[in-house]
C-alpha cells in the first residue's frame, strides 16, 4: 500500500517505492555489467588458450627436432614448462566465471525480492523469484599454483 507521498515508506515499514525501484535498477545494472565482464573474460581466455596451445605445439615440434639440429633441449624444456604454467594460470578464467555467475544470481535474487516486497504481485499472479545461491561462495580457491586448481 502506497502513501500519498511516494518518497515515504508505506505503513508497516519497508522501502519507499521510488527508493526500491532505484535500488532494483542499480542491482540490475550491476548484474548486466557482470554479464559483460563474463563475456570479456571468456573471449580473452579462449584467445589466450589458443595462443598458448599454439606456442606449446610449436615448442614441442622444436623439442622433437632439436637433436637433429644440434640444439640444446634444456631451454626448450624450460620454455615448455613456462607455457604449461601459463595455461594452468588461465584456469583462473573458469573460477572468475563461476564467481561472476554466482554474484549475478545473488543480485538478481535481491532485485526480484525488492520488487516483490515493494510492489507486490501483479495481475498475472505471484511474483516469480529465482532462488539465490545456496552456498556463500562457489569457488574455494583463492590462488593459482600449477596442479592445484579446484573447480567445484
C-alpha positions in Angstrom: 0.0 0.0 0.0 1.4 3.4 -1.0 1.1 6.6 0.9 0.3 9.8 -0.9 4.0 10.6 -0.9 6.0 8.0 -3.0 9.1 9.1 -1.1 7.9 7.9 2.3 7.7 4.3 3.3 4.3 2.6 3.3 2.7 1.9 6.7 4.3 -1.1 8.3 7.8 -0.2 7.1 9.8 -1.1 4.0 11.3 1.0 1.3 9.6 3.9 -0.3 8.6 2.8 -3.8 10.9 5.2 -5.6 13.9 4.1 -3.5 13.1 0.5 -4.0 12.7 0.9 -7.8 16.0 2.9 -7.8 17.8 0.2 -5.8 16.4 -2.6 -8.1 17.6 -0.7 -11.2 21.1 -0.4 -9.7 21.2 -4.1 -8.9 20.1 -5.0 -12.4 22.7 -2.6 -13.9 25.4 -4.3 -11.8 24.2 -7.7 -13.0 24.4 -6.6 -16.6 27.9 -5.2 -16.1 29.0 -8.6 -14.6 27.5 -10.3 -17.6 29.6 -8.2 -20.0 32.6 -8.8 -17.8 32.0 -12.5 -18.0 31.8 -12.4 -21.8 35.1 -10.4 -22.0 36.8 -12.9 -19.7 35.6 -15.8 -21.8 36.8 -14.2 -25.0 40.2 -13.3 -23.6 40.5 -16.8 -22.0 39.7 -18.5 -25.3 42.1 -16.3 -27.3 45.0 -16.8 -24.7 44.4 -20.5 -24.5 44.6 -20.8 -28.3 47.8 -18.8 -28.5 49.4 -20.7 -25.6 48.4 -24.0 -27.1 49.8 -23.0 -30.5 53.1 -21.9 -29.0 53.3 -25.1 -26.9 52.7 -27.1 -30.1 55.5 -25.3 -31.9 57.8 -25.7 -28.9 57.1 -29.4 -28.9 58.0 -29.7 -32.6 61.2 -27.7 -31.9 61.9 -30.0 -29.0 61.5 -33.1 -31.2 63.7 -31.6 -34.0 66.4 -30.2 -31.6 68.6 -33.3 -31.7 68.6 -33.3 -35.5 69.5 -29.6 -35.4 72.2 -29.9 -32.7 70.2 -27.7 -30.4 70.3 -27.9 -26.6 66.9 -29.1 -25.5 67.1 -27.7 -21.9 66.0 -24.2 -22.8 63.2 -25.7 -24.9 62.1 -27.8 -22.0 62.1 -24.8 -19.7 60.0 -22.8 -22.2 57.5 -25.7 -22.4 57.3 -25.7 -18.6 56.6 -22.0 -18.6 53.9 -22.4 -21.2 52.3 -25.2 -19.2 52.3 -22.9 -16.1 50.7 -20.1 -18.2 48.0 -22.5 -19.4 47.3 -23.6 -15.8 47.1 -20.0 -14.7 44.4 -19.4 -17.4 42.1 -21.7 -15.3 41.5 -18.5 -13.3 39.0 -17.7 -16.0 36.9 -20.7 -15.0 37.0 -19.6 -11.4 36.2 -16.0 -12.3 33.3 -17.1 -14.4 31.9 -19.2 -11.6 32.2 -16.2 -9.2 30.5 -13.8 -11.6 27.6 -16.2 -12.3 27.2 -16.7 -8.5 27.2 -12.9 -7.9 24.7 -12.4 -10.8 22.3 -14.9 -9.3 22.6 -13.2 -5.9 22.0 -9.7 -7.4 19.0 -10.9 -9.4 17.5 -12.6 -6.4 17.9 -9.3 -4.4 16.4 -7.3 -7.2 13.4 -9.6 -7.5 12.8 -9.7 -3.8 12.8 -5.9 -3.6 10.4 -5.7 -6.5 8.0 -8.3 -4.9 8.2 -6.8 -1.4 7.7 -3.3 -2.6 5.4 -3.6 -5.5 3.6 -6.9 -4.6 2.2 -9.4 -7.1 0.8 -8.3 -10.4 -2.5 -9.2 -12.2 -0.9 -12.3 -13.6 -0.3 -13.8 -10.2 2.5 -14.2 -7.7 5.9 -12.7 -8.5 8.4 -15.3 -9.5 11.7 -15.1 -7.7 14.6 -17.2 -8.8 16.3 -18.9 -5.9 19.5 -17.3 -4.8 22.7 -19.3 -4.5 22.7 -21.7 -1.6 26.4 -21.6 -0.9 28.2 -18.3 0.0 31.0 -18.9 -2.5 31.1 -21.4 -5.4 34.9 -21.3 -5.6 37.1 -22.0 -2.6 40.4 -21.4 -4.4 41.9 -18.0 -3.9 45.4 -18.5 -5.5 46.9 -20.3 -8.5 49.5 -23.0 -8.3 50.3 -25.5 -11.0 48.2 -28.6 -10.5 46.2 -27.2 -7.6 43.0 -25.8 -9.2 39.8 -26.8 -7.5 37.0 -26.3 -10.0 33.8 -27.2 -8.0 
